[in-house]
Amino acid sequence: MSANGIDRKALEQLHAESMEEQVSYYRRPFMVLWAAVQEASVELEEDYGMSAEVAQVWVAEQLRQVADSLVDRLAEKAVAHGVSKSNVARAAGADPTNALRRFPRLTGDAPRERLLIDDVLDALE
């Protein structure tokens, strides 16, 4: 079986698992993310006087946008390493037949504009 066939089978098995089993794979990173949202929102509360609730929503939204950008980058990297576009779409919870709609940068003629993740990574240097 090819690597793409193995990936497809693994994604199908993972999808068939209970939600509790699926969550167990990202529970720990989520807890780190949750703590980071709370920590970062305290700074917004102090610097801008906003409520904790609004600060948390703002931080979480910024992280969501960066995470979406990261998914796009990782999809490009996966395809560049030989992973099928269909499996990339499956891994992202998208219909495999709509891989290029979900990840338009995977087409050969897609513009190579900077992603939000590029700006975030540049700011970390």
WONORLIN-V195156 format. One record per pair of residues at least 24 apart in sequence whose ideal C-beta (glycine too) atoms are under 6 Angstrom apart, sorted by sequence separation. I is the first residue (numbers start at 1). J is the second residue. D is the distance in Angstrom with one decimal. If there is no record, write none. Layout:
BEGIN
I:J:D / I:J:D
END
This chain:
BEGIN
79:106:5.6 / 75:103:4.7 / 76:105:5.8 / 73:115:5.8 / 72:115:5.9 / 73:117:5.3 / 69:115:4.4 / 69:116:3.9 / 70:117:5.0 / 69:117:4.1 / 66:116:5.6 / 65:116:5.8 / 66:120:5.3 / 8:87:5.6 / 11:90:4.7 / 4:84:4.4 / 7:87:4.7 / 4:87:5.8
END
